């Protein structure tokens, strides 16, 4: 039972729950923005809903509507979430410069030697 309590009280679980809630709210905002963009596309091209488009009797309209909505959604998420997050992360949590001349192999060998020295003590 203590393991279950520890699992419930871990920060990761709370962070995941908050992210899920914020993600749902953000999805509503993004869907509304996609609707605005689709309306603008409709004003430029005639109709924002391509569902009735059937070239040669093949129903591709629903696919085209979903495809345009997906591209708009992906662009919104990239430019309004991923890019600002990446810039903020680089600004507030810069990656430390790598040790000059240190390779993965040399660092692993150094760790191995330190561990071996600890075991001998």
Buried (B, 14 or more C-beta within 10 A) or exposed (E): EEEEEEEEEEEEEEEEEEEEEEEEEBEEEBEEBBEEBBEEBEEEEEBBEBBEBEEEEEEBBEEEBEEBBEEBBEEBBEEBEEEEEEEEEEEEEEEEEEEEEEEEEEEEEEEEEEEEEEEEE
